[in-house]
Amino acid sequence: MPSMADARPNTPSRYEDGSAPVDVVEPPYNMDAERAVLGACMHDSGVIDTVRHIVGDDAFYRPAHETIWRALLALRREDKPTDPVVLTELLQQQGDLQRVGGLVYVHQLADLHHSVGSTEHHADIIRNKANLRRLLASAVHTVQRAQEPGADPEAIRSEVEAEMRAERERALASGQGRLNRFARDGWSFVKETGADAEPLWGTPDKAVWAPGESLMIVGAPGVGKTTLAHQVIFARLGLSETVLEMPVAPSRRVLYLAMDRPKQIAKAMARRVFDTDEKILRDGLVVWEGPLPATLDKEPDLLADLAAAHQADTIVIDSLKDAVSTMVDDSLAVSFHNARMRALRGGVEILELHHQRKATADAPRGQRPALDQVYGSTWFTAGAGSVLFVTGRAGDPAVTLHHLKTPTGEVGPLDVTHDHRRGTTTVDPSKDPAVLLRNAPNGLSTRELATVLTGSGDPERADVEKARRHLERLVSTGLANKADGIAGGAGGGQQARYYATARHLTAVG
């Protein structure tokens, strides 16, 4: 076998033009590993499929080796042989043969035989050396910037952080990590991904906001969706324990993207803030005022990056229309969903405020809306974990909450009342199934409860079924007893009836 040392003079280095200072230490590389990988790929084209995800882009130190590698990839994509004869022909056509060391050097590389297993290890070495070179170049650049006249430390720090984020993503996107970084076995996926975790807002059987899934609050201007969202945020910060009589889980820090009328958002928040809350708000709440540096459909990593930069585990988007370029383009909606999922995958919880279509703004109070009444592409709601729709007239303190998309059981519909002076919202007790049952000495049937909840003398079948689920929940929690009905016959049937238990009467009486 010809000596590899004989080929060195024909193999260009990074500094063959004399541009590098004499005293500069040569960056990290492993020439033997580079040769071994290229030789193995020429010997067996299938090896390219094994190592190409490990090596990635621009990983070879010598330009000649990078050129040969790209030629091998081109042959493999066209399902052509990668032996030295076919490879040299391609390099000759491209005008690169002599630049990479000529026919002799290509055949010398092909004479190096290694097992596939060894080649994977050699590819890892190449990638690691390339990563080290990139980090070294970034460090040198930082030193040069810091030595410039009038250097701005904050600007340099921001640049370094951006480079490190990009480097981290590049490293994760290369090598085998690109293919398995988010993969796990079926058992751990089912049992260890937090599917049974306590909700962020609500109860396990009636969750308004589930962990790892975004919550979207939709409504026309003036119906109090911001008022409701602020109560959830302050509960996440520990200033209260419940919202609409449902528990809210605490958060470490909330990042509020106040893109839509930040001054009004501040005024709305001020209704619930007292001097004693200063430390909590300084430590736990960060507010971004105005537009983002870029829309989320154009920079899908921006949402996750913002959370990381501010050490936030909760992000509030106010409002959704200000976070994307347009609401009606399906492709941009999918891009936004990618941004949403990247943040959720990183452990960031997301609350989104959004608008309904104008044509439905004057729908009668209490009428159940549909998901297609949410403004924009259907992919915005398709990707949300939970959708809460607020209906009512602008400025009216009495509105109705409809849970259109649910992580578990449906909440409501709830008739609620806003106290705009205090910034609080309370549930109308006259529509609480537990209260209604307690105040019914003769009990209630599912149809009777549905009639009260809907305000209709002829409730639909779906409304009766929801009423039944409400009553069965009260039975399961020990607050109600059920008397089974009688099947129909000549004398007609009798519906099952539900009665408040002595425990329920005592607890609330």
N, C-alpha and C positions, 0 to 999 in steps of 0.2 A: 504493500500500500504506500503510495507517495506520502511523504512527510507533510503534515499540515503547516509546518514552519516555512516550507517552500512557497506556500501561497500567501503568506502574510504581506509581502511587498505589493501584491496585486489587489489587496483588500483595503479599500479606503477607510480611514478612520474619521471621527467627527472633526478632528482638528488638522486634517492634512493640508489645509490652505495656510496654516501658520497663524490663524486668527487668535488662538488661545495664548495667553501669557505663559511663559516658560514655567513659572512657579505655581501655576494652577494645578491642584491635585485632580487627576483624572476621575471622572464620576464612576459610580459603581457599575460593573457589568460582569458577565461571565461568558466569554467567547466560546468556551467548550460546550456550554449548554446550548447556545444559539446554533452552533454547527450540528450538534447532535439532533436537535429538533428538526432542522431542515433536512438532514440526511434521512431521518426516519420517515418524513413525509414523502420524500422522493421514492423511498423503498416500498411504502405502502400508502396509497392515497387515502385509505380509511382512517389513518392516524390524524389527518387534518381535521376530521369531524370531532375527534377526541380532544384535540389541544387548542382549536381555534377560539373556544370560549374562555380558555384559561389565558392564552396569550393576549387576546384583545388587539387593540390598535396601537401602532407606534411603540411597540415594546422592544424591538431589536435595537441594540445600541449602534451597530455598524449599518450605515445606509445601504450597503450592498446586501446585507442579510434581510433588511426590511423590503428591499426591491424583490429579492427572490421569494420571500414569503408572500407578497402580494401576487406574484405570478402564479405561485402554487394555489392560492385561493381562487384565482380566476380560472385555472384549469379544472379545479374541483367543482366549481359552480357549473361549468359546462359539461361535467361528467366525462372529462378527458383524462387520459393517463397522466401521471405526474413524474414519470421516470425522467432521467437526465436528458434523454434524447428529445422528448417532447418539450421539456422545460427550456432547454437551450434554444430550440426553434422559436418558442414564444419570446424569449428574451432578445433573440436576434431581431425578430420582427419589431419589437418595441425600441430597438436601439440601445438596449441596456446590457448586452452580453459582456462587452469588454469592460464596462464600468463596474460590474460585479466581480471581476476577476477572470473572465474568459471561460472557455470550454473546460480547461484543465481544472479550474477551481470547482466548477459545478460537479464534475465527476468525482473529485475528491470528497466533496460533501456526501455524495450518494453512496460512497464506499463505507460510510460510518453506519453500522448496524446496531440498533438498540431495541429492547423490548418496548411494547406499548406502555407498560407500567413505568418503565424508566423514563420514557418520553414525557409522561405526565409530570413527573417530578422535575424534569429539565424545564418544562414549560412554566412550572411554578417559580423556578429560579429566575427565569427571564422576566416574568411579570413582577416579581419582588424587586429585582434590580431596577426595572423601569420606574416603579413607584418611588424607590429611593432617589432616583435621579430627579424625578419631578419635584419631590419634597426639597431636595437640595437646591434646585433652581429657584423654587419659591423663596427659600430662606435667603439666598444670595440677593434676589430681587428686593426682599424686605430690607436687608442691610443697606442696599444702594439707596432705596427710597428714604430711609431714616437719616442718611448722610447728606441728603440734598438740602440746600439753603431754604429755610422757611418751611421745613417739613411739618406736616400736620399729623400729630400722633393719632387723633381720632380717625382721620381718613385712612391712615396706614392700617390701623387696627381693623377697620371695616373691610378693607381690601383683603387682609390676611384671613379674616373670618369667612369671607366669600370664597376665597381660594380653598380653604380647608373644607368647606361644605362641598364644593365642587369635586375636590379630590376624594372625599369620603364616598360620594355618590359614584364617582368613576371607579373607585376600587370595588364597591359593592356590585357595580354593574358589569365587572369583568370577572374572569375566572369562573370556577364552578359556583361561586356565591350568587352569580346572576341567575342561575337556574334553580337554586335551592334555598335562598335566603329566607323566603317566606313559605317554604314547604314544611309540612309536618305530617306525622302519621295520623291515620284516621281516629284512633282512640284519643290521642291528646287533643285533636281538633274538636272532637265532640265534648270531651270532659274538661278540658283545661283552657278553653278560649273565653271563659266568662259568660257563657250563654245563660247560666243560672244566677248571674250576679244581681245584686239588688239594683233596682232602677234608680236613675238620677232624680227622677220626679215621679211619684206615684207609688203603687204597691206592686208586688210581683204579679198578681192576677189582673191588675189594671194599671199598666205602666203608661205614663204620658211621654216619658223620655228615658229610653233604655241606653245603657252604656255601650259605646262603640257604634251607635247609630244616631244620626243627626235628627234634631227636632226642628220642624218648620212651623212657625206660627203665621197664619195667613189672615188677611182681612183688609177691608177698605180703610182709607184714611179716617181717623177719628173714632174708631170703634174700640180702641184701648189695647191693641196688641202690644204696643211698646210698654204700656203700663203693666201688663201681665208679665212681659219678658223681664222687666226691671225687678219685679218681685221675686222671680225665679233666680235672677242673678244675685240679689242681695241675700237670698236664702242660701245660695251656693257659697257665699262669703261668710255665712254664719250669723247674719243679723236676724234671721228668723229660722224656724225649723220646718214650717209647712207653707204651702201656697194652695189655696182652694181646699184646705183641710187634708191635703195629701203631702206626705213627707218629701223633703228635698235633701239629697246627699250633699255633703260639703265638698268644696273645691280648694285646691292650693292657691291658684291665681287665675283670674279671669282677664282675658284680653278682649276689650270691646272695640270693634271696628265701627266707629261712629262716622260713617261715610255720608249718611243722609241727614242733613240739618243738625250738625253736632250741638249747636247752641240750644235748640229745642230739646235735644236729648239730655243736656246738662240740666235744663230747667225741670224736666220731668223727673230726673233722678233726685234733684234737690228736695222734692216733697217728702222723701223718705230718709234723708240724711240729717244726722244730728252731730253736734260737736263731739260727742263720745265715740263716734264712728271713724274719727280721723285716722287713727293708726290702722284700722282694718282696711280702709279704702286706700291708704298710701301703700300698704304692703300687698294687698290682695287684688287690686283692680288697676289695670293699665288701659288707658283709652287712646286709641288712634283716631285723630281728627282728620276728616276729609278723605279724598281719594287715595287709593293704594298706589304704590310705585308702578304697578302694572295690574291689568285685570287677571283674574285667576284662570281664565281659559287660555291665556297666553303664557302664564308661568304657573304650571300646576304644582310646583314645589313651594310657591310663595306662602301659602297658608301654613304649611308645616314649618317653614323657615321662620315665619313671624312668631309662631308659638314657641319655637326653640329659643329665638332671640330674647323673648320676654319671659321665658320659663313659665309659660301658661299651660294649664291642662284643660282650659275651657276657652273657646272662642265664640264670640257673638258677632254675627254678620248683620249689620243694620245699615242698609238693607241689601237684599240679594241682587236687585237690579243694578246696584252700584259696584258690584263685584265682578261682573262679566261685561263683555262688549255689547251683546244684545241678548234679549231673553227668548227670541223666537227661533233661533238657529239651533237645530237639533245637535249638530256637531259641536257647537260651542257649549251646549248644555252637558254633553258627554265629557267634554274637556273639564268643565267645572266639577263634574262628579268625580273625575280622576283626582282633582285637587282636594276635594272633600275626603275621598277615601285614603289618600296619602296621609292626611292629617289624622284621620281616625285610626289608621293603622299604627301611627306613632303614639297612640294613647291620648290624643286630644279630643275632647268632646265638643260638639258643634251645635249651636243654636242659631237658626236663621229666621230673620223677619222678612216677610214677603207680602206682595199685594195680590188682590184678586182682579179678575177681569172687570173693566168698568161697566160692561153691560149688565153685570149681576149685582152691582153695588146697591140697588134699591130693592132687592128681593125681600119679601115679607119676613119679619122677625120670627124666628122659630122654624122656618122652612129649611130643611136639610139641604146643604149645598153638595156639590160633587167635585171630585178632583179635577175635572176638566174646566172648572171655574177658576182654577188657580192660573194666574197670568204666566204666559211663556210656554216653552217646550214642555211636553209631558215628562221628559227625562229628568227635570228638576225634582218633581215629586216622586218619580219612579225610584230615584236613588236615595230619597229620604227615608229614615226609619220610622218616623212618626209625623203626621200632619194634623195640626190643630187649626180649625177654621173658625174665626170670630165673625158672627153676623149681627147686624143691627144698624141703626142710623148713626151717622157721624155726630159725636157729642152726646149721644144718649147714654146715660149711666147704666141702663139695663140692656144687656146683650146676651147672646147665646153662644156657647162653645160647642162645636161639633168635632168629634174625633174621627177624621175621615180615613186615616191610615194608622193602624195600631200595631205596636210590638207584641202585645198580649191581648187582654180583654179591652173592650171599648169603654172609654170614660164618657159619661153623659149620654145624650146632650145635657149640658148644664146651663141653666139660666143663672146669670151672675150679675152683680151690681158693682160698678166702679165708684169709688169715692175719689173723685178727681182732685179734691183738696189734699187728701192724705196720700194719694197714690196707692190705694189698696183695692182689692177685689174680693168680694165675698159671694158665697153660693146662696142662691135663693132657697131657703129651707122648704118652701112650699113644693119644690120639685125634687126633694131628696127622698128616694124610695124608703129609707129607714124611718124618716120622720112621718111620711105618709102612712106607713104601716102601723107605726106606734099610735097614730091618731085615728085609726080605723078599728073601733071596737068589734065590728063584725068581720074583720079581716078583709083581704083583698084577693081577687082573682087576677090572673095575668092580664086579661082584657081590661079589667077595671083600672089597673095600674097604668097600662098603656094609654088608656083614654085620658088620664090625668096628665101624664108626661107629655103627650103630643098635643093636648088641647083639641083633639078631634073626636067626634062622636063615633067615628068608624075607623079605628086605627088599622094600619096595614099589618099584614102577617109578620113582616120583619120587625115592626114595632112591638107586637105582642111577644115575639121571641126574645127581644131584648129585655122586655119587662120580666119575662120568666127567668132570664139569667140573673137579673137584679135580685129577684126574690129567692132564687136558689142559693145565691151567694150569702144572703142573710141567714138562710137555713144552715149553710155550712159553717158559718161563724157563730152559731148559737143564738142569733138574735131573732129567729123566726122558727115557727113550727109549720109543717105542711099537713093539711088534711086532704087526702086523696079524693079525687072526684069519682063520679059514678058514670059508667058508660051509658050511652044513649039507648033508648028503647022506645016502647010504646008511650011511656010517660015522659020521654025526653031525658037527657043526661044532665049532669051537674059538674061544673068545673072544679078543679082543685082550688082550695083556698089556703091562704097563708095568714098566720096570726103572729103578732109580736109576742115574744116569750116574756115570762116574768122577769128574767134577767135584763132584757132590753128595756122594759118599762121602768125597772128600778134604777138602771144606769143613767137614764136620761130624764127621769121624772123629777 
